[in-house]
Amino acid sequence: MRRDVFQAIADPVRRDIIELLATKTLSVNEVAEKFEISRPAISKHLKILSECGIIDFNQIGRERLCIIQPQKLIPAFLWIKQYNKLWEDRIDSFENYINQIQTKNEKK
């Protein structure tokens, strides 16, 4: 099965793993210890992240280290960024609307 970055970030556990590995390299066991789900479930999430190219594994002795490949997240970042201005405009418009309603209510 061919996977992409959007499949990787679609799951909240995988997003949490990405966030965790963004700050430091951890072993598979260290990653698993951070979650309240089974080790096999974490291994499945790590496998998906690896298939998407977001993490690589480095075998050091008996430990497998999870190493983030942040450049692989760029397509998702660029896709989300294109909607940034649209949402900012909508939020600003909504904020203006709320302020108008509050002003009208204060004048009553």
N, C-alpha and C positions, 0 to 999 in steps of 0.2 A: 504494500500500500504506500502510495506517495503522499507525504504529509508536507504541510507548509506552516509558516509562522502563525497564521491565523488559527489553525487547529491547536497550536501550542498554547496560545494565550486565551483560547476559548474557555478553558477550565480554571476555576479559581485556585485550585491546589497548585496547578502548574504555574500560574502567575505568582503565587506565594513562593514557590521554589525558585523561580527566576529572580524575584526580589531578594531572597536569601543569598543566592549565589552571586548576585551583583556586587556584594560587599566583600566576599571572600570565597576561596575555594574550599569545599568541604568534601569529606568522604561520603559515600552512599549511606553508611551507617549514621553519620552526623546529620545528614539531611533527614533521614527517617526519624531520628530522635526528636526533631522539631515539630512533628505532626502526630496527631492522635489517630492516625489510620494505620493499617497494617503495612509491614515492610514490603510484601508483594505488591500492594497498591502503589506505594511510593516507587518501587522499581518499575512498574508499568508507566507511571508518569515520567520518570527519568528516561525510559526508553523512547517515549513519544518525543520528549524534548531533544533527545539525541537524533532521532530520525528527522526532525525538523532542522537540525544543524545548530540549535541554540545552545546545546552543551556538548562537550566532548568528555570522554573518560580517559584518565591517565592512570595506568596500573603502576602502583608503587608498592612492591612487596605483595602483601595480602590485601592491601586497600585499593579501592577504585576511587579516584578523586574525580569530582564533577567540576569541570571548568567551563565557565560561561563564555559564549561567543557572541558578545553584544551586537556586533555588526549584523548578525542575522535578524535582529529585531527592527532594523531600519525600514524594511517595507511596511511593517505595521505602523511604525511611527509616521512615515510619510502619508499613509492612507488616512490616519486619524488627524494629522495636521491639516489636511485639506478642508476638514469640517470645522476646524477651530474658529475661523472668522464667522462662519454661518451661525454657530452656536453662541458666540459672543454677542453677535447682533441680536439674536433672539432673546438672550438673557437680558441685555440692555433694554430692549423694547418692553419686556415683561416688567422689569424694574421700574421703568418710566410709567407704565400703566398702574402699577401698585402705588407709586407716589402720587399720581393723579387722584386715585380713589381716596387715599389717606387725606390729601388736601381738601377734597370735597367734603369728606366726613368731618374734618376739623372745622370747616366753615359753617356747618349746620348747627 
